[in-house]
Amino acid sequence: MSYVAAFDIGTSTIKAVLVDEHGHLHHRKERAIPIIQHEGYLEQDPESWWTAVQELSHEWRQEGISPSTVHTVSMTGQMQDCIPVNKEGKAIRNAILYSDSRANEEAEVIHKAIPNVMKVTENYCDGSMVFPKLLWLQRNELSVYEQMHACLVNAKDYIILQLTGQFVADVVTGATTGMMNFEQQQWEESWLLDVGLHPRILPELHPAGKAVGIVKKHNGAGFSEKTTVLCGAGDAAASSLGAGVLNPGSSYLYIGSTGWTAFSTDCKNELYEGSFKLPHLDDVHFLSIAPMLNAGNVHRFAVNLLCDGDYAAFENIVNTIEPSLDHPYFLPYIHGERFPVRDANATGSWSNLKATTTKAVLCFSVLEGLSMSIRQLMAESGKEKPTEIIVIGGGTKSYSWCQMLATITGITIRVPDGAEWLPVVGAASLGGHNLNWTNTYDEWSKSVIASLGEKRYEPNRTFDHVYRARYREFVKIYPKIMQK
């Protein structure tokens, strides 16, 4: 048996799976990893990613998987991270995560120094991007900046560095940094000089499916020396591939710790304000991504706050409640937001609280607020409302959330079995293509999806009148808060 070893370096969990040439998934594994929060900042220790990858690969060996059967290693991971490393390839501080918007002032400096930054990158540039965060490091942690040999921009790239010694990035992730010329798919090195930064810190850009190195001796993960390692793809592209979204017009919704809705297009101008435009993996199409900073992380916040971290108890409580016009409204923007609200300083809130409000109703209101935010995102995406949509990511493990999403959006929700594994399936398909197991990138992913069952959630039309009224009020709440 021959395998692709695929990893998804997510925000809350690292997933690992071995995939054979027929697209069958073997020895699925995962590890939870902590997020470090302080003073509103969101960070992770890159060594926690590497430790988890080593532990998971060692478990494969303990289960009888010979390293010689793994022919390629392919990864996906959280994009838009700022990961300073030294010449030896080790992190010199925690990674600043994509959902951390600490560099808003620095983003303003960049816009003034480089007025055409959005035109050249073909994406917006705010305080969550890597470019302004590099400037923030120079201004606030000069000793870290001076020690930095390179800044990696995706969590998977730290693992690639440990395995191969190569400092690399994929062009999909590059498009989210604020520093890449979209048309040329090259770094705008002169921009760094314009704001007093040094371009030597930029990793080498590569297409997502390209082989960028081989596993070195004594690599720590137990892979055979000279095993091929691919550059991999940012999580948005890998998730799109895993969901079978490659052809123009196809779309899906991802709800993990954060989330997004995405559609594939062959028209580079078919975008909407606040979205990311990314090169897709076939070098022909583009991905339009409307990102949400608040999704499963808000679900986790509520579970910890209201149910002492017990997801099953939270789910059971939510299932005892029906929608009502009298319920409180929950605004889910506790981490700021990009879409549908474009405000890095946005906050969450409950409103319409009463003396009769119960803990169960508060739990219900959190998933309702998240679902109405997703409905608003879809409404403002500029795309015709679909009759059904594939939904993937760890949030799909909540049946009550999926059903609520179907009822509130009025769209049939299709959740493939093991939907939280489809991003890593997308990464594995890059390996399958590299090994000539498949002719096209999406062919293999679609065969995997076809082999899986799926659960469908139909809208409950009984509550249409309730959600017509509640949605009208929900979209007014944030503007009213901003007026005050």
C-alpha positions as CSV (number, residue, x, y, z in Angstrom):
1,M,0.0,0.0,0.0
2,S,1.2,3.5,-0.9
3,Y,0.1,6.6,0.9
4,V,0.0,10.4,0.9
5,A,0.4,11.7,4.5
6,A,-1.8,14.7,4.7
7,F,-2.0,17.2,7.6
8,D,-4.3,20.1,8.3
9,I,-2.7,22.6,10.8
10,G,-5.8,24.3,12.0
11,T,-6.4,26.9,14.7
12,S,-7.9,24.6,17.3
13,T,-7.0,21.1,16.0
14,I,-4.3,19.4,13.9
15,K,-5.7,16.6,11.7
16,A,-3.6,13.9,10.0
17,V,-4.7,11.2,7.6
18,L,-3.1,8.6,5.3
19,V,-4.8,8.5,1.9
20,D,-4.3,5.7,-0.6
21,E,-4.4,5.9,-4.4
22,H,-8.1,5.1,-4.5
23,G,-8.9,8.1,-2.2
24,H,-9.6,6.0,0.8
25,L,-8.8,7.5,4.2
26,H,-6.8,5.5,6.7
27,H,-5.6,6.1,10.3
28,R,-7.4,9.4,10.9
29,K,-5.9,11.3,13.9
30,E,-6.2,14.7,15.5
31,R,-4.7,16.7,18.3
32,A,-6.2,19.8,20.0
33,I,-3.8,22.7,20.3
34,P,-4.2,25.8,22.6
35,I,-4.7,29.4,21.5
36,I,-2.9,31.9,23.6
37,Q,-5.0,35.0,24.3
38,H,-3.8,38.1,26.1
39,E,-4.7,41.8,25.9
40,G,-7.0,41.0,23.0
41,Y,-4.1,39.4,21.0
42,L,-4.4,35.9,19.5
43,E,-1.3,33.7,19.2
44,Q,0.0,30.1,19.1
45,D,3.3,28.5,19.8
46,P,4.5,27.0,16.5
47,E,6.3,24.3,18.4
48,S,2.9,23.0,19.5
49,W,2.1,22.4,15.8
50,W,5.4,20.5,15.3
51,T,5.0,18.5,18.5
52,A,1.6,17.4,17.4
53,V,2.7,16.4,13.9
54,Q,5.6,14.3,15.4
55,E,3.2,12.6,17.9
56,L,0.6,11.8,15.2
57,S,3.2,10.4,12.7
58,H,4.7,8.3,15.5
59,E,1.3,6.8,16.3
60,W,1.1,5.7,12.6
61,R,4.3,3.8,13.1
62,Q,3.1,2.2,16.3
63,E,0.0,1.0,14.3
64,G,2.3,-0.8,11.8
65,I,2.6,1.9,9.1
66,S,6.1,1.6,7.6
67,P,7.6,5.0,6.7
68,S,8.6,3.5,3.3
69,T,4.9,3.4,2.3
70,V,4.5,7.2,2.7
71,H,5.6,8.6,-0.7
72,T,4.5,12.2,-0.3
73,V,3.7,14.6,2.5
74,S,1.2,17.3,1.7
75,M,-0.3,19.9,4.0
76,T,-2.8,22.7,4.5
77,G,-3.0,25.2,7.3
78,Q,-4.3,28.4,8.6
79,M,-3.3,31.3,6.3
80,Q,-2.1,34.8,7.0
81,D,-0.2,34.0,10.2
82,C,2.9,36.0,11.1
83,I,5.6,33.4,12.2
84,P,9.0,34.9,12.8
85,V,11.8,32.3,12.7
86,N,15.6,32.4,13.0
87,K,18.2,31.0,10.7
88,E,18.1,27.6,12.4
89,G,14.4,27.4,11.5
90,K,13.0,27.8,15.0
91,A,10.3,30.2,16.1
92,I,11.6,33.2,18.1
93,R,8.2,34.2,19.4
94,N,4.6,33.0,19.2
95,A,2.9,33.1,15.9
96,I,0.5,36.0,15.5
97,L,-2.7,34.5,14.1
98,Y,-4.8,35.7,11.2
99,S,-7.7,36.6,13.5
100,D,-5.5,39.0,15.4
101,S,-6.0,42.6,14.2
102,R,-3.4,44.4,16.3
103,A,-1.7,46.2,13.4
104,N,-4.5,48.6,12.3
105,E,-2.3,51.7,12.8
106,E,0.5,50.0,10.8
107,A,-2.0,49.2,8.0
108,E,-2.8,53.0,7.7
109,V,1.0,53.7,7.5
110,I,1.2,51.3,4.6
111,H,-1.7,52.7,2.7
112,K,-0.2,56.2,3.0
113,A,3.3,55.0,1.9
114,I,1.9,52.7,-0.9
115,P,-1.4,54.1,-2.2
116,N,-1.7,51.3,-4.8
117,V,-1.3,48.4,-2.4
118,M,-4.9,47.2,-2.9
119,K,-4.7,47.6,-6.7
120,V,-1.6,45.5,-7.0
121,T,-2.5,42.8,-4.5
122,E,-6.1,42.9,-5.7
123,N,-7.2,42.5,-2.1
124,Y,-7.8,44.8,0.8
125,C,-5.1,45.4,3.4
126,D,-5.9,45.9,7.1
127,G,-4.4,45.2,10.5
128,S,-5.0,41.4,10.2
129,M,-2.6,41.1,7.3
130,V,1.0,39.9,7.6
131,F,2.5,43.1,6.0
132,P,1.3,45.5,8.7
133,K,2.1,42.9,11.4
134,L,5.8,42.9,10.3
135,L,5.8,46.7,10.7
136,W,4.2,46.2,14.2
137,L,7.0,43.8,15.2
138,Q,9.6,46.3,14.1
139,R,7.9,49.1,16.1
140,N,7.0,47.1,19.2
141,E,9.4,44.1,19.4
142,L,12.6,45.4,17.7
143,S,14.8,42.6,19.2
144,V,12.5,40.0,17.7
145,Y,12.5,41.8,14.3
146,E,16.3,42.0,14.3
147,Q,16.7,38.3,15.1
148,M,14.2,37.2,12.4
149,H,15.7,35.4,9.5
150,A,12.4,34.8,7.8
151,C,8.7,35.4,8.4
152,L,6.5,32.4,7.5
153,V,2.9,33.1,6.6
154,N,1.1,29.8,7.0
155,A,1.2,27.3,9.9
156,K,1.9,24.4,7.5
157,D,5.1,26.2,6.4
158,Y,6.6,25.9,9.8
159,I,6.2,22.1,9.5
160,I,7.6,22.1,6.0
161,L,10.6,24.0,7.4
162,Q,11.1,21.4,10.2
163,L,10.9,18.5,7.7
164,T,13.0,20.0,4.9
165,G,14.9,23.1,6.1
166,Q,13.2,25.2,3.3
167,F,11.6,28.6,4.0
168,V,8.6,28.6,1.6
169,A,5.1,29.9,1.1
170,D,2.3,29.0,-1.4
171,V,0.8,31.7,-3.7
172,V,-2.7,31.1,-2.4
173,T,-1.6,32.2,1.1
174,G,0.6,34.9,-0.4
175,A,-2.5,36.6,-1.8
176,T,-3.7,37.1,1.8
177,T,-0.6,38.8,3.2
178,G,-0.8,42.3,1.6
179,M,2.6,41.9,-0.1
180,M,2.1,39.8,-3.2
181,N,1.6,41.1,-6.7
182,F,-1.5,39.1,-7.7
183,E,-1.0,39.2,-11.4
184,Q,2.7,38.2,-11.2
185,Q,2.4,36.0,-8.1
186,Q,5.6,37.6,-6.8
187,W,6.5,39.5,-3.6
188,E,6.5,43.3,-4.0
189,E,9.9,43.5,-2.2
190,S,10.3,47.3,-2.8
191,W,7.2,47.9,-0.6
192,L,9.0,46.6,2.4
193,L,11.9,48.9,1.8
194,D,9.4,51.8,1.4
195,V,8.3,51.3,5.0
196,G,11.7,50.5,6.5
197,L,11.5,46.7,6.4
198,H,14.0,44.3,4.8
199,P,12.7,42.0,2.0
200,R,15.2,39.2,2.9
201,I,12.7,38.1,5.5
202,L,10.2,36.9,2.8
203,P,9.9,33.2,2.2
204,E,10.2,31.8,-1.3
205,L,6.9,31.7,-3.2
206,H,5.8,28.5,-4.9
207,P,2.6,27.1,-6.6
208,A,0.5,25.1,-4.1
209,G,1.2,21.6,-5.6
210,K,4.9,22.0,-6.2
211,A,7.5,19.7,-4.5
212,V,9.6,22.0,-2.4
213,G,12.0,19.6,-0.8
214,I,12.6,16.2,0.6
215,V,12.5,15.0,4.2
216,K,15.9,15.4,5.9
217,K,17.7,13.0,8.1
218,H,16.7,12.7,11.7
219,N,13.6,14.8,10.9
220,G,11.8,14.0,14.2
221,A,8.6,12.9,12.6
222,G,9.9,9.5,11.5
223,F,9.3,9.9,7.8
224,S,11.8,8.2,5.5
225,E,14.7,10.3,4.3
226,K,14.1,11.8,0.9
227,T,10.3,11.5,1.1
228,T,8.8,14.3,-1.2
229,V,7.3,17.2,0.6
230,L,4.9,19.5,-1.3
231,C,4.4,23.2,-0.7
232,G,0.7,22.5,0.0
233,A,-2.1,25.0,0.0
234,G,-3.7,27.5,2.3
235,D,-6.8,26.2,4.0
236,A,-9.2,28.2,1.9
237,A,-7.9,26.5,-1.3
238,A,-7.6,23.0,0.2
239,S,-11.1,23.3,1.7
240,S,-12.4,24.3,-1.7
241,L,-10.8,21.4,-3.3
242,G,-12.0,19.0,-0.6
243,A,-15.5,20.3,-1.1
244,G,-15.3,19.7,-4.8
245,V,-15.5,23.4,-5.6
246,L,-13.3,24.1,-8.7
247,N,-15.6,24.8,-11.6
248,P,-17.1,28.3,-12.0
249,G,-20.3,28.8,-10.1
250,S,-19.7,26.1,-7.5
251,S,-19.6,27.2,-3.9
252,Y,-19.5,26.1,-0.3
253,L,-19.6,27.3,3.3
254,Y,-16.8,26.5,5.8
255,I,-17.4,26.8,9.6
256,G,-14.3,26.0,11.6
257,S,-12.9,28.2,14.4
258,T,-13.4,30.9,11.8
259,G,-15.3,30.6,8.6
260,W,-16.0,31.7,5.1
261,T,-18.2,31.3,2.1
262,A,-16.4,30.7,-1.2
263,F,-17.2,30.4,-4.9
264,S,-15.1,29.5,-7.9
265,T,-15.1,31.9,-10.9
266,D,-13.2,32.3,-14.1
267,C,-13.8,36.1,-14.0
268,K,-11.1,37.8,-12.0
269,N,-13.3,40.9,-11.5
270,E,-16.3,38.9,-10.1
271,L,-15.6,39.9,-6.5
272,Y,-17.4,41.9,-3.8
273,E,-16.2,44.4,-1.2
274,G,-14.5,42.8,1.8
275,S,-13.8,39.5,0.1
276,F,-10.4,37.9,-0.6
277,K,-9.5,37.0,-4.2
278,L,-7.2,34.0,-4.4
279,P,-5.6,32.1,-7.2
280,H,-7.2,28.6,-7.4
281,L,-5.1,25.5,-7.7
282,D,-5.6,24.9,-11.4
283,D,-4.0,28.3,-12.3
284,V,-7.1,29.1,-14.4
285,H,-9.9,29.9,-12.0
286,F,-10.1,32.2,-9.0
287,L,-11.6,31.8,-5.5
288,S,-13.7,34.6,-4.0
289,I,-13.7,34.2,-0.2
290,A,-15.9,36.2,2.2
291,P,-14.1,35.6,5.5
292,M,-15.7,35.5,9.0
293,L,-13.5,35.9,12.1
294,N,-16.4,34.6,14.2
295,A,-17.7,31.0,13.8
296,G,-16.7,28.0,15.8
297,N,-14.5,30.1,18.1
298,V,-17.7,31.9,19.2
299,H,-19.5,28.6,19.7
300,R,-16.5,27.4,21.9
301,F,-16.7,30.7,23.8
302,A,-20.4,30.2,24.6
303,V,-19.9,26.5,25.5
304,N,-17.2,27.5,27.9
305,L,-19.1,30.4,29.3
306,L,-22.5,28.8,29.7
307,C,-21.9,25.0,29.9
308,D,-18.4,24.7,31.5
309,G,-16.9,23.5,28.2
310,D,-19.5,20.6,27.8
311,Y,-20.5,20.6,24.1
312,A,-23.0,17.8,24.5
313,A,-24.8,19.7,27.3
314,F,-24.9,22.8,25.2
315,E,-26.3,20.9,22.3
316,N,-29.0,19.2,24.4
317,I,-30.0,22.6,25.9
318,V,-30.3,24.2,22.5
319,N,-32.5,21.4,21.3
320,T,-35.1,22.2,24.0
321,I,-35.8,25.7,22.7
322,E,-37.9,26.9,19.7
323,P,-37.5,30.2,17.9
324,S,-39.4,33.1,19.3
325,L,-39.9,36.8,18.6
326,D,-39.2,37.5,22.2
327,H,-35.8,35.9,22.4
328,P,-32.7,38.1,22.9
329,Y,-30.4,38.9,20.0
330,F,-26.8,37.9,20.0
331,L,-24.3,39.8,17.9
332,P,-21.4,37.4,17.4
333,Y,-18.5,39.7,16.6
334,I,-16.4,39.1,19.7
335,H,-13.1,39.0,17.6
336,G,-13.8,42.0,15.5
337,E,-15.1,41.1,12.0
338,R,-14.3,41.1,8.3
339,F,-17.7,40.0,6.8
340,P,-20.6,40.8,6.8
341,V,-19.5,43.6,9.2
342,R,-16.1,45.1,8.2
343,D,-14.8,46.4,11.5
344,A,-11.6,45.1,13.2
345,N,-12.9,46.7,16.4
346,A,-16.4,45.3,16.4
347,T,-17.6,43.6,19.6
348,G,-20.2,41.1,20.5
349,S,-23.3,41.7,22.5
350,W,-26.6,40.4,23.7
351,S,-29.7,42.7,23.5
352,N,-33.4,42.3,24.4
353,L,-32.5,40.5,27.6
354,K,-35.3,40.2,30.1
355,A,-35.7,38.9,33.7
356,T,-37.3,35.8,32.2
357,T,-34.3,35.0,29.9
358,T,-32.8,31.6,30.7
359,K,-29.4,30.1,30.2
360,A,-31.0,27.7,27.6
361,V,-32.3,30.7,25.6
362,L,-28.9,32.4,25.8
363,C,-27.3,29.2,24.4
364,F,-29.9,29.1,21.6
365,S,-29.3,32.8,20.8
366,V,-25.6,32.3,20.2
367,L,-26.1,29.7,17.4
368,E,-29.0,31.8,16.1
369,G,-26.8,35.0,15.9
370,L,-24.0,33.1,14.2
371,S,-26.5,31.7,11.6
372,M,-28.1,35.1,11.0
373,S,-24.6,36.6,10.5
374,I,-24.0,33.8,7.9
375,R,-27.3,34.6,6.2
376,Q,-26.3,38.3,6.0
377,L,-22.9,37.3,4.5
378,M,-24.7,35.3,1.8
379,A,-27.1,38.0,1.1
380,E,-24.3,40.6,0.6
381,S,-22.0,38.3,-1.4
382,G,-23.5,39.4,-4.7
383,K,-24.3,35.8,-5.7
384,E,-27.8,34.4,-6.4
385,K,-29.1,32.5,-3.4
386,P,-28.5,28.8,-3.9
387,T,-31.2,26.2,-3.1
388,E,-28.6,24.0,-1.4
389,I,-25.0,24.3,-0.3
390,I,-22.2,22.0,0.9
391,V,-21.1,22.9,4.4
392,I,-17.8,21.6,5.8
393,G,-15.6,22.1,8.9
394,G,-15.7,21.2,12.5
395,G,-18.8,23.3,13.2
396,T,-20.9,20.7,11.2
397,K,-20.5,18.4,14.2
398,S,-23.3,20.4,15.9
399,Y,-26.5,19.1,14.5
400,S,-28.5,21.9,16.1
401,W,-26.3,24.6,14.4
402,C,-26.7,22.9,11.0
403,Q,-30.5,22.7,11.3
404,M,-30.7,26.3,12.6
405,L,-28.6,27.4,9.6
406,A,-30.9,25.6,7.2
407,T,-34.0,27.2,8.7
408,I,-32.6,30.7,9.0
409,T,-31.1,30.9,5.5
410,G,-33.9,28.9,3.8
411,I,-31.2,26.8,2.1
412,T,-30.8,23.0,2.2
413,I,-27.6,22.2,4.0
414,R,-25.6,19.3,2.8
415,V,-22.9,18.0,5.2
416,P,-20.7,15.1,3.8
417,D,-19.9,12.5,6.4
418,G,-16.6,13.5,8.1
419,A,-17.0,17.0,6.7
420,E,-14.4,18.3,9.1
421,W,-11.8,16.1,7.2
422,L,-12.4,17.5,3.8
423,P,-9.8,20.3,4.0
424,V,-7.1,17.6,4.7
425,V,-8.6,15.6,1.8
426,G,-8.0,18.6,-0.4
427,A,-4.4,18.7,0.7
428,A,-4.1,15.0,0.0
429,S,-5.4,15.4,-3.5
430,L,-2.3,17.6,-4.2
431,G,-0.2,14.6,-3.3
432,G,-2.3,12.3,-5.4
433,H,-1.9,14.5,-8.4
434,N,1.9,14.7,-7.7
435,L,2.1,10.9,-7.7
436,N,0.0,10.7,-10.9
437,W,-2.8,9.0,-9.1
438,T,-5.3,11.3,-10.8
439,N,-5.5,13.4,-13.9
440,T,-7.0,16.6,-12.3
441,Y,-7.0,18.1,-8.9
442,D,-10.7,17.9,-8.4
443,E,-11.3,14.4,-9.9
444,W,-9.9,12.7,-6.9
445,S,-11.6,14.9,-4.3
446,K,-14.9,14.4,-6.0
447,S,-14.4,10.6,-6.0
448,V,-13.7,10.8,-2.2
449,I,-16.8,12.9,-1.6
450,A,-18.9,10.5,-3.7
451,S,-17.7,7.6,-1.6
452,L,-18.9,9.4,1.6
453,G,-22.5,9.6,2.7
454,E,-24.1,12.9,3.6
455,K,-26.6,14.4,6.0
456,R,-29.1,16.9,4.7
457,Y,-30.8,19.5,6.7
458,E,-34.0,21.0,5.2
459,P,-35.4,24.4,6.3
460,N,-38.2,24.2,8.8
461,R,-40.7,26.5,7.1
462,T,-42.8,26.6,10.3
463,F,-40.6,29.4,11.6
464,D,-40.3,31.4,8.3
465,H,-42.4,34.3,9.8
466,V,-40.3,34.4,12.9
467,Y,-37.0,34.6,11.1
468,R,-38.2,37.2,8.5
469,A,-38.9,39.5,11.5
470,R,-35.9,38.6,13.5
471,Y,-33.5,38.9,10.6
472,R,-34.8,42.4,9.8
473,E,-34.0,43.4,13.4
474,F,-30.7,41.6,13.5
475,V,-29.1,43.5,10.6
476,K,-30.1,46.8,12.3
477,I,-28.3,46.1,15.6
478,Y,-24.7,46.7,14.5
479,P,-25.4,50.0,12.7
480,K,-27.3,51.3,15.7
481,I,-24.4,50.4,18.0
482,M,-22.0,52.3,15.8
483,Q,-24.2,55.4,15.7
484,K,-23.9,55.5,19.5
